[in-house]
Amino acid sequence: TGLSAFSIGIWDFCFYRFLTGLGVGGEFAVGVSLVAEAMPERARAPALGWLQASSAVGNCMAAIISMVLGQLEAGGSLAGIAAWRYKFVIGTLPALLVIVIMRKLREPERWVQARAAAKKAKGREPSIRELFERPELKRNALVGLALGFSGVVGLWGIGFFSFDLMRSVLTPQFQTMGMPEQEIKGQLTKWVGVASLLQNIGGFFGIVAFTWFTQRVGRRLAFAVGYSLAAAATILTFSLFSSTDDIFWMIPLLGFCQLMVFGGFAIYFPELFPTRLRSTGISFCYNIGRYIAAIGPLTLGVLADYVYGHLNSIDPSLSFRYAGVTMCAVFGIGLGALIWAPETKGQPLPEDPLPPPNEDDFDLPTPEWVALHNGGLRRGPNGAVWLILLNGHPEYRLTAMPAKGRFMCAIVQTVNGKRLDKEGQLYNSMEDAIIGGLEHLKIRFGW
């Protein structure tokens, strides 16, 4: 992002944007997986929805920065440097948060378990190819790809071109009002900035609404409603937009309806794949979908220029209007994919089965202080995982995990996912880690 500010031509600029795209696409898959695996079941969907909604907040901030820099540029306050270069420099500042975040961030326990189990079974590294080796994973990958493609084309191939529609509608109106060319440019810049801000404000509330709705009616129905509303709002905007007044209600409505399904991507995609393949599957659905969706803007341009271009002699905006409405057919791909989409509402994240225990796995008796509280100690599928049961129900999960060449014990309260272990405590072996974790719990609860 920062290097884009120093580009001197189209080719180096494209290269820098390519690098940015790699980072954004990779971060989405990893970030969504991390939140999904770290949060307790009942909080997972709300947390993922708010994660995606926060991206709209970032877009709103970018729109405000763009509007401010545009005014400064018009007033000659940027020392002759184009405003867009300042925007890219400012865009690097959030990356500084990584320094703080990485100092506190820990890998999700379930991912560490899955990785350790795969290594123990001498399994291979996750790959996209593996997504197509099991029928249910293949189905989920293709369903997710279709959903992602439909939503991305709808937003990037149609929705964000509403700004071009605005220009084609408003330019003749400003010319009729007798505005000079320079003033028209300034007015268009101002109104596009306002529209961008309102579209992302609408998108924020759309994602929040989808998050609330899908927890009550399920994933499939929520997506069906989302894609239907996206098509309806797009047809409305591209058919009837006619003045600056429409910016204040059509554009937020468009953002609300088109961006709401992106909240679904963050919530639904992690629920389609087991832990070992989760980030791989999410990346396939979202990023491969983005690559294929690159044909969206191209298709819109071809429709506007070659299929409906002759209509511009009647009205300069007609070709764009007809192209945008025609492109709404892409939402039908998302609706059609729901026929094969599994319903995941209320279900835990899928997991690959752990390998059977090896002969060298250790065994532990139930500690006396656990037995005195009507509890027991149960061994998991291998020596790395142990459960403390109280009244027959698993209350605490202890997991020995590799850390800095030794082992740590992650202690999780199963009912809410709360971590109870002592940070930084390391042990020489898996057995020592589990015993140390038991002792830590004994002291913590005064048992």
Residue pairs with C-beta under 8 A, 6 or more apart in sequence:
1 16
1 20
1 88
1 91
1 92
1 95
2 88
2 89
2 91
2 92
3 16
3 19
4 13
4 16
4 17
4 20
4 88
5 85
5 86
5 87
5 88
5 89
6 85
7 13
7 16
21 290
25 283
25 286
25 287
25 290
26 283
26 287
28 282
28 283
28 286
28 287
29 279
29 280
29 282
29 283
29 286
29 287
30 279
31 51
32 48
32 51
32 266
32 269
32 270
32 279
32 282
33 111
33 270
33 278
33 279
33 282
34 105
34 108
35 44
35 47
35 48
35 51
36 44
36 48
36 270
36 271
36 278
36 349
37 108
37 109
37 110
37 111
37 270
37 275
37 278
37 349
38 108
38 417
39 47
39 48
39 417
40 415
40 416
40 417
40 418
41 348
41 349
41 417
42 416
43 417
44 267
44 270
44 349
45 211
45 214
45 215
45 267
46 211
46 215
48 211
48 263
48 266
48 267
48 270
49 207
49 208
49 210
49 211
49 212
49 263
49 266
49 267
50 208
50 211
51 266
52 207
52 262
52 263
52 265
52 266
52 267
53 204
53 207
53 208
53 211
53 263
55 262
56 200
56 201
56 203
56 204
56 207
56 255
56 259
57 200
57 204
58 94
59 196
59 200
59 203
60 197
60 200
60 201
60 204
62 87
62 91
63 193
63 196
63 197
63 200
64 197
65 87
65 90
66 83
66 87
66 193
66 196
67 190
67 193
67 194
67 197
69 78
69 83
69 86
69 87
70 83
70 189
70 190
70 193
72 78
72 83
73 82
73 83
74 186
74 189
78 86
109 399
109 401
109 410
109 412
110 275
110 349
110 351
111 275
111 278
112 399
112 401
112 402
112 410
113 275
113 354
113 384
113 385
113 399
113 401
114 274
114 275
114 276
114 351
114 352
115 276
116 384
116 401
116 402
117 352
117 354
117 355
117 381
117 382
117 384
118 276
118 352
120 355
120 358
120 382
121 355
123 276
124 130
126 276
126 277
126 279
126 280
127 280
128 280
128 284
130 137
130 277
130 280
131 137
131 138
131 141
131 273
131 277
131 280
131 281
131 284
132 138
132 141
136 342
137 273
137 277
137 281
139 340
139 342
140 272
140 273
140 281
140 342
141 272
141 273
141 281
141 284
141 285
142 337
142 340
143 272
143 337
143 338
143 340
143 341
143 342
144 268
144 269
144 272
144 281
144 282
144 284
144 285
144 286
144 289
145 284
145 285
145 288
145 289
145 292
146 333
146 334
146 336
146 337
147 223
147 261
147 264
147 265
147 268
147 285
147 289
147 334
147 337
147 338
147 341
148 265
148 269
148 285
148 286
148 288
148 289
148 290
148 293
149 289
149 292
149 293
149 330
149 333
149 334
150 227
150 330
150 331
150 332
150 333
150 334
150 335
150 337
151 227
151 230
151 258
151 261
151 262
151 265
151 289
151 334
152 286
152 289
152 290
152 293
152 296
153 293
153 295
153 296
153 327
153 330
154 227
154 230
154 231
154 234
154 258
154 261
154 328
154 330
154 331
154 334
155 258
155 259
155 262
156 293
156 296
156 297
157 293
157 295
157 296
157 297
157 299
157 300
157 327
157 330
158 234
158 238
158 258
158 296
158 300
158 324
158 327
158 328
158 330
159 199
159 234
159 254
159 255
159 258
161 297
161 300
161 320
161 324
162 195
162 199
162 237
162 238
162 241
162 251
162 254
162 324
163 192
163 195
163 196
164 320
165 237
165 238
165 241
165 317
165 320
165 321
165 324
166 188
166 191
166 192
166 195
166 241
166 247
167 188
167 192
168 316
168 317
168 320
169 241
169 242
169 243
169 317
170 187
170 188
170 191
170 243
170 244
171 184
171 188
171 316
172 316
173 243
174 183
174 184
174 187
174 188
175 184
179 187
191 244
191 247
194 247
195 247
195 251
198 247
198 248
198 251
198 252
198 255
199 251
199 252
199 254
199 255
200 255
200 259
201 252
201 255
202 251
202 252
202 253
202 254
202 255
202 256
202 259
203 255
203 256
203 258
203 259
203 260
203 262
204 259
205 256
206 255
206 256
206 257
206 258
206 259
206 260
206 263
207 259
207 260
207 262
207 263
208 263
209 256
209 260
210 222
210 226
210 260
210 261
210 263
210 264
211 263
211 267
213 222
213 225
214 222
214 263
214 264
214 267
214 268
214 345
215 345
218 343
218 345
219 264
219 267
219 268
219 271
219 341
219 343
219 344
219 345
220 338
220 341
220 343
222 264
223 261
223 264
223 268
223 334
223 338
223 341
224 335
224 338
226 257
226 260
226 261
226 264
227 261
227 331
227 334
227 335
228 331
228 335
229 257
229 260
230 257
230 258
230 260
230 261
230 331
231 328
231 331
231 332
232 257
233 253
233 254
233 256
233 257
233 258
234 254
234 257
234 258
234 324
234 325
234 327
234 328
234 331
235 325
235 328
236 250
236 253
236 254
237 250
237 251
237 253
237 254
237 324
238 320
238 321
238 324
238 325
239 321
239 325
240 246
240 250
241 250
261 334
265 285
265 286
268 344
269 281
269 282
269 285
269 286
270 278
270 282
270 349
271 344
271 347
271 349
271 350
272 281
272 285
272 342
272 344
272 350
273 280
273 281
273 282
273 350
274 349
274 350
274 351
274 352
275 349
275 350
275 351
275 352
276 352
277 352
278 349
296 327
296 330
299 327
300 323
300 324
300 327
301 323
303 319
303 322
303 323
303 326
303 327
304 319
304 320
304 322
304 323
305 319
307 322
307 323
307 326
308 318
308 319
308 322
308 323
309 319
310 319
311 318
311 319
311 322
312 318
312 319
353 381
354 380
354 381
354 382
354 385
355 381
355 382
356 381
356 382
357 379
357 381
357 382
357 383
358 382
361 379
361 382
361 383
362 383
362 430
362 431
363 379
364 377
364 379
364 386
364 431
364 434
364 435
365 377
366 375
366 376
366 377
367 377
367 438
367 442
369 442
369 447
370 376
370 377
370 388
370 438
370 447
372 447
373 390
373 447
374 390
374 391
375 388
375 389
375 390
375 391
375 395
376 388
376 389
377 386
377 387
377 388
377 389
377 438
378 386
378 387
378 389
378 394
379 385
379 386
379 387
380 386
380 387
383 400
383 430
383 431
383 434
384 399
384 400
384 401
384 430
385 397
385 398
385 399
385 400
386 397
386 398
386 399
386 434
387 394
387 396
387 397
387 398
387 414
388 394
388 395
388 396
388 397
388 398
388 438
388 441
389 395
394 414
395 413
395 414
395 415
396 411
396 412
396 413
396 414
396 420
396 441
397 411
397 412
397 414
398 409
398 410
398 411
398 434
398 437
398 438
399 409
399 410
399 412
400 407
400 408
400 409
400 427
400 430
400 431
400 433
400 434
400 437
401 407
401 408
401 409
401 410
401 433
403 426
404 426
406 426
406 427
406 428
407 426
407 427
407 428
407 429
407 430
407 432
407 433
408 421
408 425
408 426
408 427
408 433
409 421
409 425
409 427
409 433
409 434
409 436
409 437
409 440
410 419
410 421
410 437
411 419
411 420
411 421
411 437
411 440
411 441
412 418
412 419
412 420
413 420
420 440
420 441
420 444
421 437
421 440
422 440
425 436
425 440
427 433
427 436
441 447
